[in-house]
Structures are given as structure tokens and as C-alpha cells.
């Protein structure tokens, strides 16, 4: 077993018991390895590929913000817990636009 820095690498921060310190990312700016490794695992698991390096950086930025949001919500005493899913590299506007398209599609069927 090898010791790693708190909170450690990977996606385990999103488990029901979240010990992630949100300020550590701002204080230790040199240690973004856990986000990069989590993003690489996320891309591999969900088969995401990006056409340009610029898009890759943009999607990783959105992923980082979504992970922060998930960790923040999971620290709150709510009746549910959030996890990373295949949409973690998407922005709210992307999700809203696709939800509208889905609603239009289903309403046009009836």
C-alpha cells in the first residue's frame, strides 16, 4: 500500500461520505493531478474523445467545475447524493438545450 496526499486521486471524492476539502484546490494550485487523472478515467469510461486540444481543455474545465458542484452538494445534509455521470463534461446550457430537443421530439409524436 502506498500513501497519497489527501484527498487522494480518483473519483472516490463523490462517495456518500465526502471528505474533500474545497479550499485545497485553491491553496495547492500545483496539485491538479487528481482532477486530470479523474478526467482521464472519466473519458476512458464513457468513451469521450475531443477533436482539438482547446476543446479538451474546455471540457476539463467544465468537468472540474461539475466535480466541485457535486462535492459541494454531497457535503450538504440532503436526502440524496450526486455522482459523476456521462454528462460531467457538459455545461448546463448543453443539458438544457438537449432537454428542450427531447421534449419537442416527444410532444411532436403525440
NULOLO-60430 format. One record per atom (N, C-alpha, C, CB): residue number from 1; residue in one letter; atom name; x, y, z. Coordinates in nm, 2 decimals, padded with zeros to 4 digits. Glycine has a CB too. Layout:
<atoms>
num_residuo_atomo_px_py_pz
NUM_A_CA_X_Y_Z
...
</atoms>
This chain:
<atoms>
num_residuo_atomo_px_py_pz
1_X_N_00.08_-00.12_00.00
1_X_CA_00.00_00.00_00.00
1_X_C_00.09_00.12_00.00
1_X_CB_-00.10_00.00_00.12
2_X_N_00.05_00.22_-00.08
2_X_CA_00.13_00.34_-00.09
2_X_C_00.04_00.46_-00.05
2_X_CB_00.18_00.37_-00.24
3_X_N_00.10_00.55_00.04
3_X_CA_00.02_00.66_00.09
3_X_C_00.02_00.77_-00.02
3_X_CB_00.09_00.72_00.22
4_X_N_-00.09_00.84_-00.03
4_X_CA_-00.10_00.95_-00.12
4_X_C_-00.16_01.07_-00.04
4_X_CB_-00.20_00.92_-00.24
5_X_N_-00.15_01.19_-00.10
5_X_CA_-00.20_01.31_-00.04
5_X_C_-00.35_01.31_-00.02
5_X_CB_-00.15_01.43_-00.11
6_X_N_-00.39_01.38_00.08
6_X_CA_-00.54_01.40_00.10
6_X_C_-00.59_01.49_-00.01
6_X_CB_-00.57_01.46_00.24
7_X_N_-00.70_01.47_-00.07
7_X_CA_-00.80_01.36_-00.05
7_X_C_-00.77_01.24_-00.13
7_X_CB_-00.93_01.41_-00.08
8_X_N_-00.66_01.24_-00.21
8_X_CA_-00.62_01.12_-00.29
8_X_C_-00.67_01.13_-00.43
8_X_CB_-00.67_00.99_-00.22
9_X_N_-00.62_01.05_-00.52
9_X_CA_-00.66_01.05_-00.66
9_X_C_-00.79_00.98_-00.68
9_X_CB_-00.55_00.99_-00.74
10_X_N_-00.84_01.00_-00.80
10_X_CA_-00.96_00.93_-00.84
10_X_C_-01.09_00.99_-00.81
10_X_CB_-00.96_00.80_-00.78
11_X_N_-01.20_00.92_-00.84
11_X_CA_-01.33_00.97_-00.83
11_X_C_-01.40_00.94_-00.69
11_X_CB_-01.42_00.91_-00.94
12_X_N_-01.32_00.88_-00.60
12_X_CA_-01.38_00.84_-00.47
12_X_C_-01.43_00.96_-00.39
12_X_CB_-01.28_00.76_-00.39
13_X_N_-01.40_01.08_-00.43
13_X_CA_-01.45_01.20_-00.36
13_X_C_-01.60_01.21_-00.36
13_X_CB_-01.38_01.33_-00.41
14_X_N_-01.66_01.15_-00.46
14_X_CA_-01.80_01.16_-00.48
14_X_C_-01.88_01.05_-00.40
14_X_CB_-01.84_01.16_-00.63
15_X_N_-01.81_00.97_-00.32
15_X_CA_-01.88_00.87_-00.24
15_X_C_-01.97_00.94_-00.15
15_X_CB_-01.78_00.78_-00.17
16_X_N_-02.07_00.87_-00.09
16_X_CA_-02.16_00.94_00.00
16_X_C_-02.10_01.01_00.12
16_X_CB_-02.26_00.83_00.06
17_X_N_-01.98_00.97_00.16
17_X_CA_-01.91_01.04_00.27
17_X_C_-01.80_01.12_00.21
17_X_CB_-01.86_00.94_00.38
18_X_N_-01.82_01.24_00.19
18_X_CA_-01.72_01.33_00.12
18_X_C_-01.63_01.40_00.22
18_X_CB_-01.80_01.43_00.03
19_X_N_-01.50_01.37_00.20
19_X_CA_-01.40_01.43_00.29
19_X_C_-01.32_01.54_00.21
19_X_CB_-01.31_01.33_00.34
20_X_N_-01.36_01.56_00.09
20_X_CA_-01.29_01.66_00.00
20_X_C_-01.29_01.80_00.06
20_X_CB_-01.35_01.66_-00.14
21_X_N_-01.17_01.86_00.07
21_X_CA_-01.16_02.00_00.11
21_X_C_-01.16_02.09_-00.01
21_X_CB_-01.03_02.02_00.20
22_X_N_-01.27_02.17_-00.02
22_X_CA_-01.28_02.25_-00.14
22_X_C_-01.18_02.36_-00.15
22_X_CB_-01.42_02.32_-00.14
23_X_N_-01.12_02.40_-00.04
23_X_CA_-01.02_02.51_-00.05
23_X_C_-00.88_02.46_-00.09
23_X_CB_-01.01_02.58_00.09
24_X_N_-00.86_02.33_-00.07
24_X_CA_-00.73_02.27_-00.10
24_X_C_-00.69_02.29_-00.25
24_X_CB_-00.72_02.12_-00.07
25_X_N_-00.79_02.29_-00.34
25_X_CA_-00.76_02.31_-00.48
25_X_C_-00.71_02.45_-00.51
25_X_CB_-00.89_02.28_-00.56
26_X_N_-00.76_02.55_-00.43
26_X_CA_-00.72_02.69_-00.45
26_X_C_-00.59_02.72_-00.38
26_X_CB_-00.83_02.78_-00.40
27_X_N_-00.56_02.65_-00.27
27_X_CA_-00.44_02.68_-00.19
27_X_C_-00.32_02.60_-00.26
27_X_CB_-00.46_02.63_-00.04
28_X_N_-00.34_02.48_-00.30
28_X_CA_-00.24_02.40_-00.36
28_X_C_-00.26_02.40_-00.51
28_X_CB_-00.24_02.25_-00.30
29_X_N_-00.24_02.51_-00.58
29_X_CA_-00.26_02.52_-00.72
29_X_C_-00.17_02.42_-00.80
29_X_CB_-00.24_02.66_-00.77
30_X_N_-00.06_02.38_-00.74
30_X_CA_00.03_02.29_-00.82
30_X_C_-00.02_02.15_-00.82
30_X_CB_00.17_02.29_-00.75
31_X_N_-00.12_02.11_-00.74
31_X_CA_-00.16_01.98_-00.73
31_X_C_-00.30_01.96_-00.80
31_X_CB_-00.17_01.93_-00.58
32_X_N_-00.30_01.96_-00.93
32_X_CA_-00.42_01.94_-01.00
32_X_C_-00.42_01.80_-01.06
32_X_CB_-00.44_02.04_-01.11
33_X_N_-00.33_01.72_-01.02
33_X_CA_-00.32_01.58_-01.08
33_X_C_-00.45_01.50_-01.05
33_X_CB_-00.20_01.51_-01.01
34_X_N_-00.51_01.52_-00.94
34_X_CA_-00.63_01.44_-00.91
34_X_C_-00.74_01.47_-01.01
34_X_CB_-00.68_01.46_-00.77
35_X_N_-00.76_01.60_-01.05
35_X_CA_-00.86_01.63_-01.15
35_X_C_-00.82_01.58_-01.28
35_X_CB_-00.88_01.79_-01.15
36_X_N_-00.70_01.59_-01.32
36_X_CA_-00.65_01.54_-01.45
36_X_C_-00.67_01.39_-01.46
36_X_CB_-00.51_01.58_-01.48
37_X_N_-00.63_01.32_-01.35
37_X_CA_-00.64_01.17_-01.36
37_X_C_-00.79_01.13_-01.35
37_X_CB_-00.57_01.11_-01.24
38_X_N_-00.87_01.20_-01.28
38_X_CA_-01.02_01.17_-01.27
38_X_C_-01.08_01.20_-01.41
38_X_CB_-01.09_01.26_-01.17
39_X_N_-01.04_01.31_-01.48
39_X_CA_-01.09_01.34_-01.61
39_X_C_-01.05_01.23_-01.71
39_X_CB_-01.04_01.48_-01.66
40_X_N_-00.92_01.18_-01.70
40_X_CA_-00.88_01.08_-01.79
40_X_C_-00.96_00.95_-01.77
40_X_CB_-00.73_01.05_-01.77
41_X_N_-00.98_00.91_-01.64
41_X_CA_-01.07_00.80_-01.61
41_X_C_-01.21_00.81_-01.67
41_X_CB_-01.07_00.77_-01.46
42_X_N_-01.26_00.93_-01.65
42_X_CA_-01.40_00.97_-01.69
42_X_C_-01.40_00.95_-01.85
42_X_CB_-01.43_01.11_-01.65
43_X_N_-01.31_01.01_-01.92
43_X_CA_-01.31_01.00_-02.07
43_X_C_-01.30_00.85_-02.11
43_X_CB_-01.19_01.08_-02.13
44_X_N_-01.22_00.77_-02.04
44_X_CA_-01.20_00.63_-02.08
44_X_C_-01.33_00.55_-02.05
44_X_CB_-01.08_00.57_-02.00
45_X_N_-01.39_00.58_-01.94
45_X_CA_-01.51_00.50_-01.90
45_X_C_-01.62_00.53_-02.00
45_X_CB_-01.55_00.54_-01.76
46_X_N_-01.64_00.66_-02.04
46_X_CA_-01.75_00.70_-02.12
46_X_C_-01.72_00.71_-02.27
46_X_CB_-01.81_00.82_-02.06
47_X_N_-01.60_00.69_-02.30
47_X_CA_-01.56_00.69_-02.44
47_X_C_-01.56_00.83_-02.51
47_X_CB_-01.65_00.60_-02.52
48_X_N_-01.53_00.93_-02.43
48_X_CA_-01.53_01.07_-02.48
48_X_C_-01.39_01.10_-02.54
48_X_CB_-01.56_01.17_-02.36
49_X_N_-01.40_01.15_-02.66
49_X_CA_-01.28_01.20_-02.74
49_X_C_-01.31_01.34_-02.79
49_X_CB_-01.25_01.10_-02.85
50_X_N_-01.21_01.43_-02.79
50_X_CA_-01.23_01.56_-02.83
50_X_C_-01.15_01.59_-02.95
50_X_CB_-01.20_01.66_-02.72
51_X_N_-01.20_01.67_-03.04
51_X_CA_-01.13_01.69_-03.17
51_X_C_-01.01_01.78_-03.16
51_X_CB_-01.23_01.76_-03.26
52_X_N_-01.01_01.88_-03.07
52_X_CA_-00.89_01.97_-03.05
52_X_C_-00.85_01.97_-02.91
52_X_CB_-00.93_02.11_-03.10
53_X_N_-00.72_02.02_-02.89
53_X_CA_-00.67_02.04_-02.75
53_X_C_-00.75_02.15_-02.68
53_X_CB_-00.52_02.08_-02.76
54_X_N_-00.80_02.25_-02.76
54_X_CA_-00.87_02.36_-02.70
54_X_C_-01.01_02.30_-02.64
54_X_CB_-00.90_02.47_-02.80
55_X_N_-01.07_02.22_-02.72
55_X_CA_-01.20_02.16_-02.67
55_X_C_-01.17_02.07_-02.55
55_X_CB_-01.26_02.07_-02.78
56_X_N_-01.06_01.99_-02.55
56_X_CA_-01.02_01.91_-02.44
56_X_C_-01.00_01.99_-02.31
56_X_CB_-00.89_01.83_-02.47
57_X_N_-00.93_02.11_-02.32
57_X_CA_-00.91_02.19_-02.20
57_X_C_-01.05_02.25_-02.16
57_X_CB_-00.82_02.31_-02.24
58_X_N_-01.13_02.29_-02.25
58_X_CA_-01.26_02.35_-02.22
58_X_C_-01.35_02.24_-02.14
58_X_CB_-01.34_02.39_-02.35
59_X_N_-01.35_02.12_-02.19
59_X_CA_-01.43_02.01_-02.13
59_X_C_-01.37_01.98_-01.99
59_X_CB_-01.43_01.89_-02.22
60_X_N_-01.24_01.98_-01.98
60_X_CA_-01.18_01.95_-01.85
60_X_C_-01.22_02.06_-01.75
60_X_CB_-01.03_01.94_-01.86
61_X_N_-01.22_02.19_-01.79
61_X_CA_-01.26_02.30_-01.71
61_X_C_-01.41_02.28_-01.66
61_X_CB_-01.25_02.43_-01.78
62_X_N_-01.50_02.24_-01.75
62_X_CA_-01.64_02.21_-01.71
62_X_C_-01.64_02.09_-01.62
62_X_CB_-01.72_02.19_-01.84
63_X_N_-01.57_01.99_-01.65
63_X_CA_-01.56_01.87_-01.56
63_X_C_-01.52_01.91_-01.42
63_X_CB_-01.46_01.77_-01.62
64_X_N_-01.41_01.99_-01.41
64_X_CA_-01.36_02.04_-01.28
64_X_C_-01.47_02.11_-01.20
64_X_CB_-01.24_02.13_-01.29
65_X_N_-01.54_02.20_-01.27
65_X_CA_-01.65_02.28_-01.20
65_X_C_-01.77_02.19_-01.16
65_X_CB_-01.70_02.39_-01.30
66_X_N_-01.80_02.09_-01.25
66_X_CA_-01.91_02.00_-01.21
66_X_C_-01.87_01.91_-01.09
66_X_CB_-01.94_01.91_-01.33
67_X_N_-01.74_01.87_-01.09
67_X_CA_-01.69_01.79_-00.97
67_X_C_-01.70_01.87_-00.84
67_X_CB_-01.55_01.74_-00.99
68_X_N_-01.66_02.00_-00.85
68_X_CA_-01.67_02.09_-00.74
68_X_C_-01.82_02.10_-00.69
68_X_CB_-01.62_02.23_-00.77
69_X_N_-01.91_02.12_-00.79
69_X_CA_-02.05_02.13_-00.76
69_X_C_-02.10_02.00_-00.69
69_X_CB_-02.13_02.16_-00.88
70_X_N_-02.07_01.88_-00.75
70_X_CA_-02.11_01.76_-00.69
70_X_C_-02.06_01.74_-00.55
70_X_CB_-02.05_01.64_-00.78
71_X_N_-01.93_01.77_-00.52
71_X_CA_-01.87_01.76_-00.39
71_X_C_-01.94_01.86_-00.29
71_X_CB_-01.72_01.79_-00.39
72_X_N_-01.98_01.98_-00.34
72_X_CA_-02.04_02.08_-00.25
72_X_C_-02.18_02.03_-00.22
72_X_CB_-02.06_02.21_-00.32
73_X_N_-02.26_01.97_-00.31
73_X_CA_-02.39_01.92_-00.29
73_X_C_-02.39_01.80_-00.19
73_X_CB_-02.46_01.89_-00.42
74_X_N_-02.29_01.72_-00.21
74_X_CA_-02.28_01.60_-00.13
74_X_C_-02.24_01.63_00.02
74_X_CB_-02.18_01.50_-00.19
75_X_N_-02.18_01.74_00.04
75_X_CA_-02.15_01.78_00.18
75_X_C_-02.27_01.83_00.25
75_X_CB_-02.04_01.89_00.18
76_X_N_-02.37_01.87_00.18
76_X_CA_-02.49_01.92_00.24
76_X_C_-02.58_01.81_00.29
76_X_CB_-02.57_02.01_00.14
77_X_N_-02.65_01.83_00.40
77_X_CA_-02.73_01.73_00.46
77_X_C_-02.86_01.71_00.38
77_X_CB_-02.77_01.76_00.60
78_X_N_-02.85_01.65_00.26
78_X_CA_-02.97_01.63_00.17
78_X_C_-03.01_01.48_00.17
78_X_CB_-02.93_01.67_00.02
79_X_N_-03.12_01.45_00.12
79_X_CA_-03.17_01.32_00.12
79_X_C_-03.12_01.23_00.00
79_X_CB_-03.33_01.31_00.11
80_X_N_-03.03_01.29_-00.08
80_X_CA_-02.97_01.22_-00.19
80_X_C_-02.83_01.26_-00.21
80_X_CB_-03.05_01.26_-00.32
81_X_N_-02.75_01.18_-00.28
81_X_CA_-02.61_01.21_-00.31
81_X_C_-02.59_01.21_-00.46
81_X_CB_-02.52_01.10_-00.25
82_X_N_-02.50_01.29_-00.51
82_X_CA_-02.48_01.30_-00.65
82_X_C_-02.35_01.23_-00.69
82_X_CB_-02.46_01.45_-00.69
83_X_N_-02.34_01.18_-00.81
83_X_CA_-02.22_01.11_-00.86
83_X_C_-02.19_01.17_-01.00
83_X_CB_-02.25_00.96_-00.87
84_X_N_-02.07_01.14_-01.04
84_X_CA_-02.03_01.18_-01.18
84_X_C_-02.09_01.08_-01.28
84_X_CB_-01.87_01.17_-01.19
85_X_N_-02.15_01.14_-01.38
85_X_CA_-02.21_01.05_-01.49
85_X_C_-02.15_01.10_-01.62
85_X_CB_-02.37_01.07_-01.49
86_X_N_-02.21_01.04_-01.73
86_X_CA_-02.15_01.07_-01.86
86_X_C_-02.17_01.21_-01.91
86_X_CB_-02.22_00.98_-01.96
87_X_N_-02.24_01.29_-01.84
87_X_CA_-02.26_01.43_-01.87
87_X_C_-02.17_01.53_-01.79
87_X_CB_-02.41_01.47_-01.86
88_X_N_-02.08_01.48_-01.72
88_X_CA_-02.00_01.56_-01.63
88_X_C_-01.90_01.66_-01.70
88_X_CB_-01.91_01.47_-01.54
89_X_N_-01.88_01.64_-01.83
89_X_CA_-01.80_01.73_-01.91
89_X_C_-01.89_01.83_-01.99
89_X_CB_-01.71_01.66_-02.00
90_X_N_-02.02_01.83_-01.96
90_X_CA_-02.11_01.92_-02.03
90_X_C_-02.16_02.03_-01.94
90_X_CB_-02.23_01.84_-02.08
91_X_N_-02.19_02.14_-02.01
91_X_CA_-02.23_02.26_-01.93
91_X_C_-02.38_02.25_-01.91
91_X_CB_-02.19_02.39_-02.00
92_X_N_-02.44_02.34_-01.83
92_X_CA_-02.58_02.34_-01.80
92_X_C_-02.65_02.38_-01.93
92_X_CB_-02.61_02.44_-01.69
93_X_N_-02.60_02.47_-02.01
93_X_CA_-02.67_02.51_-02.13
93_X_C_-02.68_02.40_-02.23
93_X_CB_-02.60_02.63_-02.20
94_X_N_-02.58_02.32_-02.24
94_X_CA_-02.58_02.20_-02.33
94_X_C_-02.69_02.10_-02.28
94_X_CB_-02.44_02.12_-02.32
95_X_N_-02.70_02.08_-02.15
95_X_CA_-02.80_01.99_-02.10
95_X_C_-02.94_02.04_-02.12
95_X_CB_-02.78_01.96_-01.95
96_X_N_-02.96_02.18_-02.10
96_X_CA_-03.09_02.24_-02.11
96_X_C_-03.13_02.23_-02.26
96_X_CB_-03.09_02.38_-02.07
97_X_N_-03.04_02.26_-02.35
97_X_CA_-03.07_02.26_-02.50
97_X_C_-03.12_02.12_-02.54
97_X_CB_-02.95_02.30_-02.58
98_X_N_-03.05_02.02_-02.49
98_X_CA_-03.08_01.88_-02.53
98_X_C_-03.21_01.84_-02.46
98_X_CB_-02.97_01.78_-02.49
99_X_N_-03.24_01.88_-02.34
99_X_CA_-03.37_01.85_-02.28
99_X_C_-03.48_01.91_-02.36
99_X_CB_-03.37_01.90_-02.13
100_X_N_-03.46_02.03_-02.40
100_X_CA_-03.57_02.10_-02.48
100_X_C_-03.59_02.02_-02.61
100_X_CB_-03.53_02.25_-02.52
101_X_N_-03.48_01.98_-02.68
101_X_CA_-03.50_01.90_-02.80
101_X_C_-03.57_01.77_-02.77
101_X_CB_-03.36_01.87_-02.86
102_X_N_-03.54_01.70_-02.66
102_X_CA_-03.61_01.58_-02.63
102_X_C_-03.76_01.61_-02.60
102_X_CB_-03.55_01.51_-02.50
103_X_N_-03.79_01.71_-02.53
103_X_CA_-03.93_01.75_-02.51
103_X_C_-04.01_01.78_-02.64
103_X_CB_-03.94_01.87_-02.41
104_X_N_-03.94_01.85_-02.73
104_X_CA_-04.01_01.88_-02.85
104_X_C_-04.03_01.76_-02.93
104_X_CB_-03.92_01.98_-02.94
105_X_N_-03.93_01.67_-02.93
105_X_CA_-03.95_01.54_-03.00
105_X_C_-04.07_01.46_-02.95
105_X_CB_-03.82_01.46_-02.99
106_X_N_-04.08_01.44_-02.82
106_X_CA_-04.19_01.37_-02.76
106_X_C_-04.32_01.43_-02.78
106_X_CB_-04.16_01.34_-02.61
107_X_N_-04.33_01.57_-02.77
107_X_CA_-04.45_01.63_-02.79
107_X_C_-04.50_01.63_-02.94
107_X_CB_-04.44_01.78_-02.74
108_X_N_-04.40_01.62_-03.03
108_X_CA_-04.44_01.62_-03.17
108_X_C_-04.49_01.48_-03.21
108_X_CB_-04.32_01.66_-03.26
109_X_N_-04.45_01.38_-03.13
109_X_CA_-04.50_01.24_-03.15
109_X_C_-04.65_01.23_-03.12
109_X_CB_-04.42_01.14_-03.07
110_X_N_-04.70_01.30_-03.03
110_X_CA_-04.84_01.28_-02.98
110_X_C_-04.93_01.37_-03.05
110_X_CB_-04.85_01.31_-02.84
</atoms>
